[in-house]
């Protein structure tokens, strides 16, 4: 009973507070002329969006921190959350990426361009954050990575892989690629009004369902308990932000918001000791990133030809005549279907 109430309070509180903060944040961002710059190589119809306030992700970040600062202690007091270490680790990783986003967005305003940090600078900072997350998580036992830790593979189960040093090193490399890759993939998805918010909201619903099913089978697992609270905050934050971010958007989340959400999405998967679970709820993110990689690779191999009309893939569909609302609807539905497939692993 207490678990359900605290989950609902976290979701509703983050939802309401995100709306409230956004109401005051948007005029402030406008007054500071912190508007989005639109690339010349982007869709020409996006030029009308230039000047729309960005860095709106600060609203759901602040709401998440404020609400969790209340519901986490209450969860511990009522015995809903046995340990807070895993939750704080995941939230800390998301915040580190959010800070990188703030630095990047501020650099854009300072330069007056759409690019702030260089690709190398941004990835280096993200890699440092991922290394810290991985080291702390494995050292404290909050995430899998020690020699005798089982690695969970969806629809297969726990597999002992890490006794071999070479395999363990490859596993660490894979984890770093997954951590930084998903963060950047969520960032790439944020290119159409309401797209990243909507897809991530569905991912939050997936994590809520997966953590609830896990706790029903095995109660008292602190990582999964933390994942459940974080997923509630994710749902509330994204839903509240959509009030202003859905087409036509009154504010953009910026790298500040998309990197924070990316960090949250992937760290929750690690918190549940099932990193590969992110493939199901994050399929759209992965396809968005793959479309960019394929476009660049094909362009270089063919000396100027393009595989898609434009990348990331959501811009390809825009060029095909899809409206932004249709793209958001289809991509969110696809995320829901992939998530339902992932949930079968928890039901079977």
ZIMO-V51388 format. One record per pair of residues at least 6 apart in sequence whose ideal C-beta (glycine too) atoms are under 7 Angstrom apart, sorted by sequence separation. I is the first residue (numbers start at 1). J is the second residue. D is the distance in Angstrom with one decimal. If there is no record, write none. Layout:
i->{I/I}
j->{J/J}
d->{D/D}
This chain:
i->{75/108/137/144/152/153/161/162/189/190/215/244/245/269/299/310/108/138/144/189/214/244/279/298/299/309/38/76/108/138/150/151/245/269/298/308/38/72/107/150/162/215/269/298/310/318/107/150/151/161/186/189/214/215/309/317/38/105/134/151/295/309/38/72/104/241/266/295/36/37/104/149/211/215/265/294/295/314/36/103/186/35/36/72/147/148/35/36/146/147/211/212/295/35/211/265/291/35/36/104/34/35/292/34/207/208/211/291/292/34/147/291/100/291/30/68/208/29/207/208/288/100/288/29/100/287/288/26/145/204/208/97/100/26/204/205/234/25/204/97/25/96/22/25/200/201/204/230/93/22/61/201/231/21/134/200/201/230/93/18/21/134/197/227/18/21/134/57/89/197/198/227/18/131/197/226/227/17/130/133/89/284/89/194/197/223/224/14/17/127/130/223/14/17/55/130/223/284/54/194/283/284/193/194/283/14/89/127/193/194/13/126/193/281/85/193/194/283/86/193/10/85/123/126/196/281/10/214/280/281/280/10/200/207/211/280/281/9/196/203/210/280/190/6/196/200/277/210/6/187/190/6/37/187/186/187/6/206/207/34/39/186/187/206/2/37/38/183/186/3/37/185/247/2/203/247/183/186/203/182/183/142/182/183/182/199/97/179/178/189/182/189/178/186/189/175/182/185/188/185/188/182/185/185/188/184/181/195/152/191/152/154/192/153/154/191/188/191/143/144/143/198/202/193/192/195/199/203/214/137/195/199/202/206/210/213/133/194/198/202/209/213/192/86/90/192/195/199/206/210/86/202/82/83/87/91/82/86/90/81/87/82/87/81/80/81/81/105/105/104/105/101/75/101/102/101/101/72/101/71/98/101/100/101/68/98/97/98/97/68/95/97/98/67/94/97/96/64/94/93/94/64/94/63/90/93/60/63/90/60/90/60/60/90/59/56/86/56/154/56/155/154/56/56/57/52/56/57/60/53/54/56/58/52/55/57/61/52/54/57/55/56/57/57/36/18/26/10/14/18/22/7/11/15/19/7/10/14/18/22/10/13/14/18/11/12/15/16/19/26/7/11/15/26/10/14/22/43/43/43}
j->{81/114/143/150/158/159/167/168/195/196/221/250/251/275/305/316/115/145/151/196/221/251/286/305/306/316/46/84/116/146/158/159/253/277/306/316/47/81/116/159/171/224/278/307/319/327/117/160/161/171/196/199/224/225/319/327/49/116/145/162/306/320/50/84/116/253/278/307/49/50/117/162/224/228/278/307/308/327/50/117/200/50/51/87/162/163/51/52/162/163/227/228/311/52/228/282/308/53/54/122/53/54/311/54/227/228/231/311/312/55/168/312/122/313/53/91/231/53/231/232/312/125/313/55/126/313/314/53/172/231/235/126/129/56/234/235/264/56/235/129/58/129/56/59/234/235/238/264/129/59/98/238/268/59/172/238/239/268/133/59/62/175/238/268/60/63/176/101/133/241/242/271/63/176/242/271/272/63/176/179/136/331/137/242/245/271/272/63/66/176/179/272/64/67/105/180/273/334/105/245/334/335/245/246/335/67/142/180/246/247/67/180/247/335/140/248/249/338/142/249/67/142/180/183/253/338/68/272/338/339/339/71/261/268/272/341/342/71/258/265/272/342/253/71/261/265/342/277/74/255/258/75/108/258/258/259/80/280/281/109/114/261/262/281/78/113/114/259/262/80/114/262/324/80/281/325/262/265/282/262/263/223/265/266/266/284/183/266/266/284/278/285/275/285/288/275/282/285/288/286/289/285/288/289/292/289/289/314/273/312/274/276/314/276/277/314/312/315/270/273/273/328/332/324/324/327/331/335/346/270/328/332/335/339/343/346/267/328/332/336/343/347/327/222/226/328/331/335/342/346/223/339/220/222/226/230/222/226/230/222/229/225/230/225/225/226/229/254/255/255/256/254/229/255/256/256/257/229/258/229/256/259/259/260/229/259/259/260/260/233/260/262/263/233/260/263/263/233/263/263/264/237/267/237/264/267/237/240/267/238/268/240/241/271/241/241/271/244/342/245/345/345/251/252/253/249/253/254/257/251/252/254/256/251/254/256/260/252/254/257/256/257/258/260/252/236/244/229/233/237/241/228/232/236/240/229/232/236/240/244/233/236/237/241/235/236/239/240/243/250/232/236/240/251/236/240/251/315/318/319}
d->{3.7/6.4/3.6/6.9/5.5/5.6/5.5/4.6/5.9/3.8/6.9/4.5/6.2/5.0/6.7/5.5/6.7/3.4/5.8/4.7/7.0/4.9/6.9/6.6/6.1/4.9/5.2/6.4/4.0/6.3/3.5/5.4/6.7/4.8/6.9/4.2/5.4/6.6/3.1/6.4/6.1/5.6/4.0/4.1/5.4/6.8/5.6/5.7/5.0/6.8/6.1/6.2/4.8/6.9/3.9/5.4/6.1/6.4/7.0/6.6/6.4/6.8/4.5/5.9/4.1/6.7/5.5/5.5/6.5/6.5/4.7/5.9/5.0/6.9/6.5/5.5/5.5/5.3/6.4/6.5/6.9/6.8/7.0/6.6/5.3/6.8/3.8/5.1/7.0/5.3/4.7/6.6/3.9/6.0/4.0/6.2/6.1/5.9/4.5/6.1/5.9/6.7/4.8/6.3/6.0/6.5/6.3/4.6/5.5/5.9/6.7/5.3/6.6/3.8/5.4/7.0/4.3/3.6/3.8/6.5/4.4/4.8/5.7/6.2/6.2/6.0/6.9/5.5/7.0/4.9/6.7/6.6/7.0/6.9/3.7/6.2/5.8/6.5/3.9/5.9/6.3/4.1/6.4/5.2/6.6/5.9/6.4/6.5/6.4/4.3/5.5/3.9/6.5/4.2/6.6/5.1/5.8/5.6/4.3/5.1/5.6/5.7/4.7/4.9/4.6/5.9/6.6/7.0/6.7/5.2/6.7/4.8/4.2/6.9/4.9/5.8/5.0/3.8/5.1/6.6/6.1/5.1/5.7/5.8/5.2/4.7/5.6/4.9/6.0/6.7/4.0/6.1/5.7/6.2/5.1/5.2/6.1/6.1/6.4/5.2/6.9/5.2/6.5/4.0/6.6/4.8/5.6/5.9/6.3/5.8/4.1/4.8/3.9/6.5/6.3/6.3/6.8/4.2/4.5/4.0/5.7/5.6/6.7/5.9/6.7/6.9/6.9/6.9/5.0/4.8/5.6/4.6/5.0/5.3/6.6/6.0/6.4/5.7/5.5/5.5/6.9/2.8/6.2/5.3/6.7/6.4/6.1/6.7/6.0/6.2/4.2/5.3/6.5/4.4/5.3/5.9/5.6/7.0/6.9/5.9/5.0/5.5/6.1/4.1/4.3/6.0/6.9/5.8/3.4/4.7/4.2/7.0/4.8/5.4/4.0/5.4/3.6/6.3/6.5/5.6/5.5/6.4/6.1/6.5/3.9/5.2/5.4/5.5/6.5/6.5/5.9/5.5/6.0/5.4/4.8/6.6/5.8/3.7/4.7/6.0/5.7/6.1/5.8/4.0/6.2/6.7/6.6/6.2/6.0/6.0/4.7/5.5/5.1/6.4/6.4/5.7/4.8/6.5/4.7/5.4/6.5/5.1/5.5/5.2/4.9/6.5/5.8/6.7/6.4/6.5/5.1/5.8/4.4/3.8/6.3/4.1/6.7/5.0/4.5/5.2/5.8/6.8/5.4/5.7/6.7/6.4/6.3/5.0/6.5/5.5/4.3/6.3/5.8/3.7/3.2/6.7/4.7/4.6/6.0/6.8/6.3/6.6/6.3/4.9/6.7/6.6/7.0/4.6/5.3/4.5/5.3/6.5/6.5/3.7/5.0/3.9/6.9/6.8/6.8/6.5/5.9/3.8/5.7/6.4/6.9/5.9/4.1/3.4/5.8/6.0/7.0/6.3/7.0/6.3/5.1/3.7/6.9/4.6/3.6/4.9/4.1/5.5/6.1/5.8/6.9/4.5/3.3/6.8/3.8/7.0/5.9/6.4/5.1/4.8/6.4/6.8/5.0/6.8/6.9/6.9/5.3/4.8/3.7/5.9/3.8/6.2/5.1/5.6/6.7/4.8/4.3/6.6/6.0/6.7/4.3/4.2/5.4/5.8/4.0/1.8/4.9/6.4/6.8/5.8/5.3/6.8/6.5/5.6/4.7/5.2/6.7/6.3/4.2/3.8/4.6/6.9/4.0/3.1/3.0/5.1/5.5/6.8/4.9/5.6/5.5/6.6/5.2/6.9/5.3/6.1/4.9/4.3/4.4/5.0/6.8/6.7/6.6/6.0/5.5/7.0}
